Every structure is written in structure tokens, then in C-alpha cells.
Amino acid sequence: MGRYTKIFATFARACLVRDMTFRTNFLLECITSIGWMSMNLAFYLLVFTFTAEIGRGTGWTREPFFAFVATGLIINSIVQALFMPSAEELTEMVRTGGLDGVLVQPLDAQFVLSLHRVDFSAFANGLVGVGLLVWSLARMDHAPGVIAWILYPLLILCGVAILYSLVIMLAAATILLGRNQSLYDFWFYLTNFSRYPAEIYSGPWGGPLRNLCTFVIPILLVVNVPARIIAQPLTGQGWGMVAAAFSAAGASLLVSRIVFQAALSRYRSASS
């Protein structure tokens, strides 16, 4: 573990040096990201001028909902900073044979392919999320308990693990297909479901969609569970969701590892 930590630190340092070499581009990426998020927050503020709650009886009033948004920003910024840049390069590596060089290294291929690139500008949204979380929690009627504060970072990691597993399985599809830009677009479309509270998915269409995105592709657990823990009082149902999030994270990591290894076993060199 110590060896891989040092290697990742080397990767991250090299990426930071590259970003600082082009500081203007780095700043523009941060500003663009923060500007896009600011427009989203302005839209949510506009929504709350017409309603006091997202969904009748759900408890997602303005401050809890902004805690929900903040949690999503934190989780997505981690995934987009640490994993997505490397995964996006995989298509080119498969096409040009760069994957061959990774496979002959005395390192775990999934580790290298997941973490060799870090996009530090993506952390800008995470910082906005932390500030938004502090703002929303300071204005809520109740303060999160000690247990909530202990569970919250653990559930953040669970959400990151679920999204990371999805990225890895799409990377496996890249290895098998050679090019899968549409599948990466599918990742962004799918994660859009996690941007809203699970309670809004109800009725004849929403109910089946909620079950699909909870028990088959556990995307609704990514943000909903940690946000509910920190923004609303912990109840019996909440404990069930906590257990589901931990279980889903473990199962997702296991399945993604199996799928990725199976894809590597079927990989043929670009020169063959």
C-alpha cells in the first residue's frame, strides 16, 4: 500500500506541475467550473421562490436541499478530479497501443489506468460544495449529531466508490470495443439521476426508475444517503439506507474489478 501511495503522489505531483505550467488555462477551467455551478445554484434559488419544499412531505426544504447539492458537488469533484481524466485517455491508449506499456509494468493495471492523471481544477467545485455545506448547515433548524458527522465522510467514500466502479466498468467496455465515447456520455447522463432527491422518483414511471437506480445501478445511493444523514434527523429507515450504501459500495467495487480483469484477459495488442 505504501508503494502505491508514493506512486500516486508522484503522478499527482507531475500533474500539478503540468497544470501550473499553464496557469491561465488552469484558472480559466476553475472559473468556468465555478461559473457553471453558480448558474445552477441561481436556478435552485429561483425554484425556492415558488415552493418551500422539493416534493411534498419529503423534508427537502431550501437549506437541506442545498446540503444535498453540496454533497453531490463534493463527491463528483473527487471522481472527476481523480478518475475521469485517466479513464478518458484509455480510448486513445487502446487505439495506439499505449495500453501495452501499462500491462508490462510491475504494477496493478487498474491502479495505473485509474489514477495516472489528476485534474486539480475539478476540485474547484468541491471547494464550492464545502462552502455551500457549511452555509446550509449553519441555517438549518437542527444540528447534525456526532454519529452523523462520523458517518458522513464514510458515506462520501461509499458514493465515490460506486461512481468509480461505474467508471471502471465503462473503461472495461473501452478495452473490449476500442472506442466508447458514447458510453462515457452515458456516464454523465446516468449520474444526472443522482443530482436530485430519491423522493421525486415516484408514480408509475418514477417508482420503477427509482428501484432500478437503487438496487440494480445504485446511483441514487451516491448522494442521497450521505446528504440525508447530514441534513435530516437519522431514523430507522435511514439506518437501512446506510447499510445499503455500504453494501452497494462493496459489491460495486467487487463487480467492477471482475469486469475489468475479464476485459483485460480479452485484450489484444494494437500491434497484433
C-alpha positions as CSV (number, residue, x, y, z in Angstrom):
1,M,0.0,0.0,0.0
2,G,2.8,2.4,0.9
3,R,4.4,1.8,-2.5
4,Y,1.2,2.6,-4.4
5,T,0.7,5.7,-2.3
6,K,4.1,7.0,-3.2
7,I,3.5,6.3,-6.9
8,F,0.2,8.1,-6.8
9,A,1.9,11.0,-5.1
10,T,4.4,11.1,-8.0
11,F,1.5,11.0,-10.5
12,A,-0.3,13.9,-8.7
13,R,2.8,16.0,-8.4
14,A,3.6,15.6,-12.1
15,C,0.0,16.7,-13.0
16,L,0.2,19.6,-10.7
17,V,3.5,20.8,-12.2
18,R,1.9,20.5,-15.7
19,D,-1.2,22.5,-14.6
20,M,1.0,25.2,-13.0
21,T,3.0,25.4,-16.2
22,F,-0.2,26.7,-17.9
23,R,-1.7,28.7,-15.0
24,T,-4.0,30.8,-17.2
25,N,-5.7,27.7,-18.6
26,F,-5.9,26.2,-15.1
27,L,-7.6,29.3,-13.7
28,L,-10.0,29.5,-16.7
29,E,-11.0,25.9,-16.1
30,C,-11.6,26.7,-12.4
31,I,-13.6,29.8,-13.2
32,T,-15.7,28.0,-15.9
33,S,-16.5,25.2,-13.5
34,I,-17.4,27.6,-10.7
35,G,-19.5,29.8,-13.1
36,W,-21.5,26.8,-14.3
37,M,-22.2,25.7,-10.7
38,S,-23.2,29.3,-9.8
39,M,-25.8,29.3,-12.5
40,N,-27.2,26.0,-11.2
41,L,-27.4,27.4,-7.7
42,A,-29.1,30.5,-9.0
43,F,-31.7,28.2,-10.7
44,Y,-32.3,26.4,-7.4
45,L,-32.8,29.7,-5.6
46,L,-35.3,30.6,-8.2
47,V,-37.2,27.4,-7.7
48,F,-37.4,28.0,-4.0
49,T,-39.0,31.4,-4.6
50,F,-42.1,29.4,-5.8
51,T,-42.0,26.5,-3.4
52,A,-40.9,25.8,0.2
53,E,-40.1,22.2,-0.4
54,I,-38.9,19.8,-3.1
55,G,-41.6,17.2,-3.1
56,R,-44.5,17.3,-0.6
57,G,-43.6,16.0,2.8
58,T,-40.0,15.0,1.8
59,G,-38.3,17.3,4.2
60,W,-36.1,18.8,1.4
61,T,-36.6,22.5,2.2
62,R,-34.1,25.0,1.0
63,E,-31.3,24.5,3.4
64,P,-31.4,20.7,3.5
65,F,-31.6,20.7,-0.3
66,F,-28.6,22.9,-0.6
67,A,-26.8,20.4,1.7
68,F,-27.8,17.8,-0.7
69,V,-26.4,19.8,-3.7
70,A,-23.2,20.4,-1.7
71,T,-22.7,16.7,-1.1
72,G,-23.2,16.0,-4.8
73,L,-20.5,18.6,-5.6
74,I,-18.0,17.1,-3.2
75,I,-18.5,13.5,-4.5
76,N,-18.5,14.4,-8.1
77,S,-15.4,16.7,-7.8
78,I,-13.4,13.8,-6.3
79,V,-14.4,11.4,-9.1
80,Q,-13.9,14.0,-11.9
81,A,-10.5,15.0,-10.5
82,L,-9.0,11.6,-9.7
83,F,-10.6,9.1,-12.1
84,M,-12.2,10.6,-15.1
85,P,-9.1,12.2,-16.7
86,S,-7.3,8.8,-16.7
87,A,-10.4,6.9,-18.0
88,E,-10.9,9.4,-20.8
89,E,-7.4,8.7,-22.1
90,L,-8.0,5.0,-22.2
91,T,-9.6,5.0,-25.7
92,E,-6.5,6.6,-27.2
93,M,-4.3,4.2,-25.3
94,V,-6.2,1.2,-26.7
95,R,-6.1,2.5,-30.2
96,T,-2.4,3.4,-30.2
97,G,-1.1,0.5,-28.2
98,G,-0.3,2.6,-25.1
99,L,-2.1,0.1,-23.0
100,D,0.6,-2.5,-23.9
101,G,3.1,-0.4,-22.0
102,V,0.9,-0.3,-18.9
103,L,0.3,-4.1,-18.9
104,V,4.1,-4.9,-18.9
105,Q,4.7,-2.7,-15.9
106,P,5.1,-4.4,-12.5
107,L,2.1,-2.5,-11.2
108,D,-1.6,-3.2,-11.0
109,A,-3.0,-2.2,-14.4
110,Q,-6.3,-0.9,-12.9
111,F,-4.4,1.3,-10.5
112,V,-2.3,2.9,-13.2
113,L,-5.2,3.3,-15.6
114,S,-7.4,4.8,-12.9
115,L,-5.0,7.3,-11.3
116,H,-2.2,8.3,-13.6
117,R,-3.9,11.6,-14.4
118,V,-5.3,14.1,-11.9
119,D,-7.3,17.2,-12.8
120,F,-6.8,19.6,-10.0
121,S,-9.1,22.2,-11.5
122,A,-12.0,19.8,-10.8
123,F,-11.5,20.3,-7.1
124,A,-12.9,23.8,-7.5
125,N,-16.5,22.5,-7.4
126,G,-15.6,20.5,-4.3
127,L,-14.5,23.7,-2.5
128,V,-17.7,25.3,-3.5
129,G,-19.5,22.3,-2.2
130,V,-17.8,22.5,1.2
131,G,-18.6,26.2,1.5
132,L,-22.3,25.5,0.5
133,L,-22.5,22.7,3.0
134,V,-21.2,25.0,5.9
135,W,-23.7,27.7,4.8
136,S,-26.7,25.4,4.7
137,L,-25.9,23.5,7.9
138,A,-25.5,26.8,9.8
139,R,-29.0,27.8,8.8
140,M,-30.9,24.6,9.4
141,D,-33.2,24.1,12.4
142,H,-31.3,21.2,13.8
143,A,-27.5,20.4,14.0
144,P,-26.2,17.0,12.8
145,G,-25.3,14.7,15.7
146,V,-21.9,13.1,16.4
147,I,-23.0,9.9,14.6
148,A,-24.0,11.8,11.5
149,W,-20.6,13.5,11.4
150,I,-18.8,10.2,11.7
151,L,-20.9,8.5,9.0
152,Y,-20.9,11.4,6.6
153,P,-17.3,11.1,5.3
154,L,-17.6,7.3,5.2
155,L,-20.7,7.6,3.1
156,I,-19.0,10.2,0.9
157,L,-16.4,7.5,0.2
158,C,-19.1,5.0,-0.5
159,G,-20.5,7.3,-3.1
160,V,-17.1,7.8,-4.6
161,A,-16.6,4.1,-4.7
162,I,-19.9,3.5,-6.5
163,L,-19.1,6.1,-9.2
164,Y,-15.6,4.9,-9.5
165,S,-16.9,1.4,-10.1
166,L,-19.1,2.7,-12.9
167,V,-16.1,4.5,-14.5
168,I,-14.1,1.3,-14.3
169,M,-16.8,-0.8,-16.0
170,L,-17.0,1.8,-18.8
171,A,-13.2,1.6,-19.1
172,A,-13.6,-2.2,-19.5
173,A,-16.0,-1.5,-22.3
174,T,-13.4,0.7,-23.9
175,I,-10.9,-2.2,-23.9
176,L,-13.4,-4.5,-25.5
177,L,-14.8,-2.1,-28.1
178,G,-11.7,0.1,-28.8
179,R,-13.8,3.3,-28.8
180,N,-16.7,4.1,-26.5
181,Q,-17.1,7.9,-26.3
182,S,-20.9,7.4,-26.3
183,L,-20.5,5.2,-23.2
184,Y,-18.7,8.0,-21.3
185,D,-21.5,10.3,-22.3
186,F,-23.8,7.7,-20.9
187,W,-21.9,8.0,-17.6
188,F,-22.8,11.7,-17.4
189,Y,-26.4,11.1,-18.3
190,L,-26.7,8.3,-15.7
191,T,-25.2,10.4,-12.9
192,N,-27.8,13.1,-13.6
193,F,-30.2,10.9,-11.7
194,S,-28.1,11.3,-8.5
195,R,-28.5,15.1,-8.6
196,Y,-32.0,15.0,-7.1
197,P,-33.6,13.5,-4.0
198,A,-34.8,10.0,-4.5
199,E,-38.3,11.0,-3.3
200,I,-39.1,12.8,-6.6
201,Y,-39.0,9.5,-8.4
202,S,-42.5,8.3,-7.7
203,G,-45.6,7.3,-9.6
204,P,-46.0,4.8,-12.4
205,W,-42.8,5.9,-14.1
206,G,-40.7,7.2,-11.3
207,G,-41.2,4.2,-9.0
208,P,-39.6,1.6,-11.3
209,L,-36.9,4.1,-12.2
210,R,-36.1,4.6,-8.5
211,N,-35.9,0.8,-8.0
212,L,-33.6,0.4,-11.0
213,C,-31.3,3.2,-9.9
214,T,-31.2,1.9,-6.3
215,F,-31.0,-1.8,-6.5
216,V,-29.6,-2.6,-9.9
217,I,-27.4,0.5,-10.7
218,P,-27.2,2.1,-7.2
219,I,-26.7,5.6,-8.5
220,L,-29.4,7.1,-6.2
221,L,-27.4,5.9,-3.1
222,V,-24.4,8.0,-4.1
223,V,-25.7,11.4,-2.9
224,N,-29.0,10.7,-1.2
225,V,-27.7,8.7,1.7
226,P,-24.8,10.9,2.9
227,A,-27.0,14.0,2.3
228,R,-29.9,12.6,4.2
229,I,-27.6,11.6,7.1
230,I,-26.2,15.2,7.4
231,A,-29.3,17.2,6.5
232,Q,-32.2,15.3,8.2
233,P,-32.6,13.5,11.6
234,L,-31.4,9.9,11.5
235,T,-34.4,7.4,11.7
236,G,-34.8,3.7,11.4
237,Q,-35.2,3.9,7.6
238,G,-32.0,6.0,7.5
239,W,-30.1,3.2,9.1
240,G,-31.3,0.8,6.4
241,M,-30.1,3.2,3.7
242,V,-26.7,3.5,5.4
243,A,-26.4,-0.3,5.3
244,A,-27.5,-0.3,1.7
245,A,-24.9,2.3,0.8
246,F,-22.0,0.3,2.4
247,S,-23.2,-2.9,0.8
248,A,-23.6,-1.3,-2.7
249,A,-20.1,0.2,-2.5
250,G,-18.5,-3.1,-1.6
251,A,-20.5,-5.0,-4.3
252,S,-19.8,-2.3,-6.9
253,L,-16.0,-2.5,-6.3
254,L,-16.0,-6.2,-6.5
255,V,-18.1,-6.4,-9.7
256,S,-16.1,-3.7,-11.4
257,R,-12.8,-5.5,-10.5
258,I,-14.1,-8.7,-12.0
259,V,-15.4,-7.0,-15.2
260,F,-12.2,-5.1,-15.7
261,Q,-10.0,-8.1,-15.2
262,A,-12.2,-10.1,-17.7
263,A,-11.8,-7.3,-20.2
264,L,-8.0,-7.3,-19.8
265,S,-7.9,-11.0,-20.4
266,R,-9.6,-10.5,-23.8
267,Y,-7.4,-7.5,-24.8
268,R,-5.3,-7.9,-27.9
269,S,-2.4,-5.6,-28.5
270,A,-2.8,-2.9,-31.1
271,S,0.1,-4.3,-33.0
272,S,-1.4,-7.8,-33.2
